[in-house]
């Protein structure tokens, strides 16, 4: 990477455990989970200093997390675990908290038993215990996916009275207060879904509600901000809103398809442009997804089992997003020179979706 102080302080990638861990299907048994140490090396090489991981919180991951934490911290990478705030009743890969006692599960808009009620003391105590376990052994932060974001918030009268925008700050503040009690220096991130179908008012109304959010929540990142106008609105709506970029589908491989020949420079420029938009708005954090569902999230591949992506050399896509977060205002000419260097030095995965999503094993 080039010299100089990186622009973004928080330079993150977000995934569901299929890069960090060598896994067997959806199994969460300890014997089926190992650490992909090379991936941590690649993050450090690319100048990425945060890794946010969902779907890897069951008991079978405990030993793997111990190994990953020590190795990542030696290389300057902080690890942040995902939390589905106040929802449960199923496996993690269906967006539920693992191990919630059935007696605590309540109806939501999407099921009979998949929500926890934040007004119930026993549910709060369970979430508190889950947070303590989530921060073991030396996890650096928590990324909260509120139950309302996935339609699994409790549907009791007290919770319903907080809708449409009051439930999230209420529930998140409960969680944030507990995180600070357990580990005062833990980073707290909120992951939102700015559904484009709901219009721009969703962003503005959500921003107004988030002004009541605990000050410990420093970064709010979001899906659904996929065009320039909407990105500009989102970045200006609240000082804590920082973009979560859909790298593979929206920037490098629009629509998940193989791009036209010779467009790598233009697609890479799009990655830099979106980072620059955030930099120009005064943001200090940026997060990219990085093949978050193990290569099976793109259209036509939903039925595949996720696969750990392993590459011997630093993937060019990872190097690209690392540079964009370090130097978002890099000139077009310097971008081209950088990309040409990646072709020679890295595992080139920018022109072939199959290589990007599955790695060398494909």
N, C-alpha and C positions, 0 to 999 in steps of 0.2 A: 504494500500500500504506500501511497505517497506521504510525505512528511506533513508537519503542521498539526495544530490542535483540531480534533474532530469537531464539526459543528454541533451535531446533536449529542447531548449528554447521555440520553437513554436511546440506545441503538438496538432494537429488539427484533427477534423473530418469534413466531407463534406457531405451535404445532400440537398434534395430538399424540406425541410419543413415538411416532414411527421413524423419526430420525435419531433421537437420543437413545432409544432402546432397541435392541435386537429382539424382536418378538415373534412368537408363533401364533399367527392369526389374531384372534381377540382374546387369547388366553391371558389371565392375570395370575397364573401360578408361578411361583418363584423360579421353578426349574425351566420355565419357558421365557424368561425375561433376562436379558443381559445388557450391558452398557456398550453403546457404539462410541468408543473413546475417540475414534478418528473424527467423528462429527464435531466433538467439542474442540479438537485441534483446528478444524476448519473454521469454526465460528471465530476463534481467537485470531487466526490468520486473516480473516476478512475484516477484522476490527469491530465485530459485533459483540456487545457486552451484556446483553440480556437474552435469556431463552425462557419463553413462556410455554408451559406444557400442560395440556389437558389429558384426560383419559388415562391417567397413569398413577392413580392414588389408592388402589386396593392394597391389602396387606402383602400380596405377592411381589410388590414393587419395592418393598422396604429396603432390602439389601442392595438392590440396584441403585436406588436413590443415594444410599450411603457412598457407594463408589463414584457416582456421578458428581456429587457435591464436592468431594475432596479434589477430584481431578479438575472440575470446572473452576473452582476458586484459585487453584494454582495457576490457571491460565487467564485469569482476569475476567471470567464469565460468571455473571450472577444468574441463579436459577430461580424461577418464579413458577409456582404451581397454580393451576386453575381450581376454582371452586364454583360449584353450582349452588348458588345461595338460596336455601330453603326449598329445594326440590329433591325428590328421591324416588324410591320404589322401582328400581330397575338397574341394569348395568350402566356403567359410565359411558360406554360408547353409544348409548341412547340418551345421553345428556341428563344423567341423574347422579346424585350423590350416592356412593356405594355404602351399603350396610345400615341404612336407616331402619330402625325398628318399625314394624308394620303398625304398631299402635299409635305412632306419631303421624302416619300418613293421612292426608285429608284430600277431599275432592278439589280439582282445579277445572279450568275450562277444557282441558284435554284428557281428563281421566278421573277415575273414581278414587285412586290412591296413589298420587304422585306428587303431592305438595306437603310442605310443612308450614304450619301457621306461625309467623313471627310474633304473634301475640301470646302464644302458649309458652309458659315458663319451661316446660320439659323440652320443647322443641329448641328453645334458645340454648338450654344446657347441652343438648346433643350437638348443636352446631358449634358451640364453644369447644367441646371435646374434639370434634372433627378438625377444627382449626389448629389446635395444639398438635394433633397428629400430622396435619398437613405441613407444618413448619419444621418437622423433624427431618433430618438431623441438623441441618444448618441452611435451610431454605431462605432465600433472600426476600421473598415477597409473595403476595397472593393476588391473582387476577380473578375478579368476581364476575361471574355470569349470572345476573339476577334471574330468578325463576320467571318473572314477568316477561323477560325477553324471549323465552321459549314456550310461553303459554302454560306454564306449570305453577303459577302462583296460586296460593290458597284462595278459595272462592267463598270463604265465610263472610258474613255481613261486615265485620270490622275491616277485613282486607278489601272487600269490594268498595267500601266507602272511600278508600284512598286512590282508587283508579280515576283517570287514566295515568296520571303522572306522579302521584304522591306515594305510591307503594314502593317504588324503587329507592328513593332517598331514605324512607323509613327503614326498610330492611337492610340496605347497605350501611347505614349509620350504626345499626346494631352490630353488624359483622365487623366494621372498621374499628369500633370501640374495643371489641374483644381481641382483634389482631394486635392493637397497640398495647393491651395489657400483657399479652403473651410475649410479644417481641416488639419493643418500642421502635426499633429502627427498620422494621419490615416495610418494604414498598407495597403500596396498595393501589391496584389498578382496577378500573371498571371497564367492562366490555359491553358495549351497547350495539343495538341493531337498528340503524336508521333506515327502516324499510322504505325503499323508493315509492312503493305503491301508496304509502300514506301521505305523500306530499311533503313540501318543505316545512309545513307547520309542525310536523313531527320534530324536526331539529330544533326549531325555536321554542316550542313548548317544553321539550325535554331540557333544553338549556336553562330555561327559567326555573324548572323544578330542581335542577342540579345545583343551583346556587345555595340550596339548603343542605348540600352534602358536606360531610365531615371534611375538614381541611386536610386530613391525612391522605385523602384520595387525590394523588397528584396528577394521574394520567387517566383520561377517559378516551378509549379508542373505539372505533366503530366500523362495522360492516355497512354496506349499502350506500356508500358515498362514492359513486362510480363515474361521475362526469365532472368537468371542470367547474361548472356553475355551482353544483351541489357541494363540491369540496370547498369552494370559497365561502359559501354560506356556513357550512359546518365549522370551519376554522375560525370564523369571526363570531360565531354564536356564543362561545364561552371560552375563557382563557385556558381551561384545562382540556378542551377538546383537541386531541392529537390523532392524526389519521392512522388507520390500520389498513395498509395497502394489500389488495388482492394481487400479489405479484404474478403468479402463474397464469391465472385465467384472464385477468383484466389488463395486464401490462405486457408480459412477454408472449402469452398465447391467448389472445382474445378469442373467447368462445371455446377454448380448450383445443383448438385445431392447430395443425401444422401451419406455420406462417409462410407467406410468400418468400421466395428466395431473395436474398440481398436486403432484407428489412431489419436485420439485427441492430444496425445503428439507430434506426428510427425507434424501434421498440425499447432499446436501452435508453434513448433520450427521453422517452416517456417516463421511465422510472426516475430519472434525474429531475424532470420537470415537476413531478408531484412532490418530491422531496423539497425542491426549491420553493414551491408554493407554501409548504409548511414553514420552511425557514423564513420566508419573507413575511409570514404572519406572526413571527416571533416565537414559534413553538420550539421546545427543547427536547422533544421526544418523538420518535417515529417507530412504527412497528410494521413489519411485513409478515404475511403468512408465508410459510415455507413448506409447501406440499403437506398441508395439515392433516389430511385424512389418509396418509400413506399411499397416495397415488390413485385412490379409488373415488375421489370426489368429483372428477370431471365427468362430463356427460357420456353415458354409455358404459361407464366402468363402476357404477354404484354397487353392483353385486360382487365385485372382486374382494377377496380378502386383502387387507392392507399388507404392505411389504416394507421392511426396513430398507432404506436406500443407503447403499454403501458405495463409495467411490474412493479410489486410492489417492487421487489428487483433489485439491480444492475445487469444488464445482464452480464453474464460471458464473452461474446465476447467484451463488452466495457471495462471491467476490464483488459482483456488480452491485448488489443491494448494500453491501458493506461500504463500498466507495460512495454510493449515492447518499448514504447517511453521514458519512464523514465529510464529504465535500459536495454538497448539493448544488453549488453554483459553478461546478466545473464547466469550462467552455466546451462547445460542441467538438472543436478540434481535439482537445485533451481527452474527451470522452472516446473519440474514435481511436486515438492512440492507446488508451487504456484497454479498450475492447480487443484491439489487435493483439495486445500483449496477452490477454486472457486466452485467446485462441491457441497460443503457443505454450502457455505455462499451465493451464488448468484443464480440468475435465470439462469439455465443451458440451453444454446441455441447453444452450439457448435457442437452437434451431429445431430440436427434436423433442416434442412433448413427452414421448415415451422415455427418453433419457432423463428429462427433467423430473418426471414423476416417479420413475422407478430406479434410476441410477444404472450402474454398469451391469447389474444382474439381468437387465432386460435383454 
